[in-house]
Amino acid sequence: MKVIICGAGQVGWQIARHLSAEQNDVTVVDNNPELVRRATDTLDVQGVAGFASYPDVLDRAGARDADMIIAATHSDEVNMVTCQVAHSVFSIQRKIARLRARSYLTAIYSDLYRREHLPIDVVISPEREVAAAAMQRLQAPAAFDTEIFMEGGAQLLGIQIDEDCPVVNTPLRQLSDLFSTLRAIVVGVRRDGTLFAPEPGDQLFVGDSCYVFSHAEDVDRTIEVFGKVEKRQDRVVIVGGGNVGLEVAKALESGTSRIRAKMIEKNRKCAEHAAEALERTIVLNGDGLDRSLMIEAGIDRADAMLAVTDDDKTNMLAAVRAKAEGCPFVIALINDPTLLPLLTPLGIDAFINPRATTVSSILRHIRYGRVRQVYSIGDAEAEVIEAEVMSTSPMAGKAIREIDFPEGVLVGAVRKGGEVLRPTGGLKIETGDVIALFAMADDVPEVERLMQVSIDYF
């Protein structure tokens, strides 16, 4: 597949990294020659320096025979015009655009723009994706990371292993004996900063961060087995009233549970806009790091605090401040993945990585065929891929123990018909089954070969 990626920033670079590793013909376009050079020096991609919306630039990038274009520059207008040019001038079949401005999103999602007027096949809104991720974190406060799979039938949980965890120092193979009815499996472990797929004889140690794939009905029990306690989130403080904070507050207001939310926003104009857009949320204008303002917002009585400003360090410090004032659960929005190792020592319970969230969303739309879901873990270190097993797949008709999976791949769950099953060695994979696999980044191409999905991009 030939793909043009417009924008060589963090998201564009990661998408290029994934697609080039899967032997696709990738060209990166950016008006910053340094970013283009970084992409061509570190990845197996071609690069073109110039404005992505210019027809001659797209022509040099190979738009005449491209299969897909992904417009992920920092400008909504450039992304929209790029898709229009790709459609009108070059007839590119698949067009994906990242858009941030609420006005554009409102119009597009309400069908005021029709395909013939604005030919964008898929719109990716980072703010909406991040807000959805934030809501998932709030709904699973015992987990530092979480994602839904199998149409709600299964859930990936990131769980920190503490001293009071009942399964510390227990070989993973024994968990099946100790909890024979628990439909959950540990698919990934991060130890001393390194993520790996564990073997049956591996143990969990204090300080580890593990990724557990659980049946939706067993999530509460899984969290309990790993020594965590779920607590209802009735009072939430949001630091940051920008697009993400506003999306989260609106989601909280529209939810069935009567969550009381307060928001702190430093920019007066932004705070006034949030106050006008929200109905039940109290908006305070001031610095989210100001202790007196946090006390006024009731941080000492809050069940959770969500820091979602556009500055990583502000989010981290706000989370630390909230924790110090007695808030039991704090979430920080972190763009820079190199800061993630600092979160645990600082006592920050959970994080949201906008880049990983956006990358996962784009990958989900790119791998459109039999792939149902893709979730990127960490700094693109691993993926959880959910896909339907095709008749041509080497897995079809074989028991799990008979399938030659790479060392960095583990089965998280299998769905047969409407039933989600815990994977066992004797479980037979049939055509039409839906399987969720945890795969280290280097093993993703082999996973796609096993699933026979690498050619089904759209």
Secondary structure, DSSP 4 states (H G I P E B T S, - for coil): -EEEEE--SHHHHHHHHHHHHTT-EEEEEES-HHHHHHHHHHSS-EEEES-TT-HHHHHHTTGGG-SEEEE-SS-HHHHHHHHHHHHHTT--SEEEEE---HHHHHHHHTT-S-TTTS--SEEE-HHHHHHHHHHHHHH-TT-SEEEEEGGGTEEEEEEE--TT-TTTT-BHHHHHHHTTT--EEEEEEEETTEEEPPPTT-B--TT-EEEEEEEGGGHHHHHHHTT-------EEEEE--SHHHHHHHHHHHHSSS--EEEEEESSHHHHHHHHHH-SS-EEEES-TT-HHHHHHTTTTT-SEEEE--S-HHHHHHHHHHHHHTT-S-EEEE---GGGGGGHHHHT--EEE-HHHHHHHHHHHHHS-SSEEEEEEETTTTEEEEEEEPPTTSTTTTEEGGGS---TTEEEEEEEETTEEE---TTPEE-TT-EEEEEEEGGGHHHHHHHHT-TT---
